[in-house]
Amino acid sequence: MINLNQITIPSINLERATEFYQKLGLKLIVDSIPRYARFESEEGEATLSLHRVDEIKEGEGIVVYFEIEELDEYVKLLLNKGIEFEELPKDQPWLWREARLKDADGHQLILYFAGENRKNPPWRVNTD
């Protein structure tokens, strides 16, 4: 059995990135700034960390999704904290409601709510 429990994101400025992710609502649990920081969220067991790099590679890069049940209200909270969004919450054809923004290093973040459709969309492959 496999369990996704940790994601590490490269950052050129851990102080700025740490402040951003704390504003986003993550709790700092390992502070080895300026080279490393780790966070946890209020729900679930997975952690997210930042690792200091000299440069961010060009191209598509990573995309990190955070599921938030009360998405619209949470986005309003973040807007009041000064977080800027590329796209405000919007219903998508794949049955998720998503808002898009970039973190302090330009990585794509998607705040979303999918509910049952995250793992069980109407087009799920039947593996029985």
N, C-alpha and C positions, 0 to 999 in steps of 0.2 A: 504494500500500500504506500502511496506517495502523498506527502502533505506539504504544500507550499507554505512556508512560514517566515521567509525573510527575503526582502528585496533591498539591494544596495544601488544607490544612485550616485553618479559622479558629480562633484561640485568644485567650482574654482574658488568659491568664497563661502566657507562653512558657517561663518558668523551670520551672514546675510541669509543663507539657505535655512539655517536653524531657526532664525526668527520667523521666516516665512512659514515653515511647517508647524511651528508652534501657533501662529495665528490661524492656520488652517484647522487646528484643533488636536494635533498630535502631542503626546506627552514625552518630553525628553527623558530617557532613562540611562543613557551612557553619554557622558560629556568628555570627549577627548579632543575637543576643538583646539587647534585648527585643523587636525587631520581626520577626525572621525566623530560621528554622532549617531545615536540610535534612538528610535522613537517607538512608542506603542500607541494604539488607538483604544478608545473606551470599550470597543467590542471586538471580539475575535482574539486569536492568539498570534497572528502574524505581526512581525516587526518590519520597520523600514529604517534603513540607515543611509547616511551620507558619507562618502569617502572623498577626501581631497585629491584633486588631480590638477595638473598644470594647464590643461586645455580640454574643452568639450569637443568631441569629434563632430564633424559636419555630417549632415544627412538626417534621415528620419528619426533616429534615436529611439529612446524608450517612451512608452506611454504607460502611465500609472492610473488605475481606476480606484476611486474610493466610493463605496456604496453608502448612501445616506437616505434613510427612509423619508424624512421630511426635507427633501432636497430644496424646494423653493424657499422655505423659511431659512435654511442654513445658508443659502447663497445670499439672501438679504443680510444676514448677520455678517458674513465675510465682506460684503460690499461696504457695510458700515465700519469695518476695520481697515478699509483702504485697499482690499484685495481687488485687482482688476481682472475682468473676465473677457475672453475673446468671444464667447457665446453664452448667453444666459440660458436657463433651463428650457429645453425644447423636446417635444416628443419625437422620437426617431422611428423609422420604418421597422426596425428590429425590436420594437416594443419596449425600449428603454427610454427613460427621460434623462437627458444629459445636459450638463453645463461644462464648458471648456475654458481652461486657463493655462498659463505657463507658470512654472515655479521660478525661483530667483536665478536659475541657470538656463532657463529657456526650455526645460523639459515639458512635454505635454502632459497635463493632468486632466482627468475627466471625473467630475463628480456626477454620480448617477443614481437612479433608483430603477431596478428592474423587477424586484419582487420574485415571484415564481418564474417569470420569463428568463431570468439569468441562466438557470440550469435546465429549465423545462419549457422552451418556446414551442409553439404549435408545430414547428418543423424539426423538432429534435429527432435524431436518428434513433430508431428502435434497435436496441442491442440484445433483445431477448431471442 
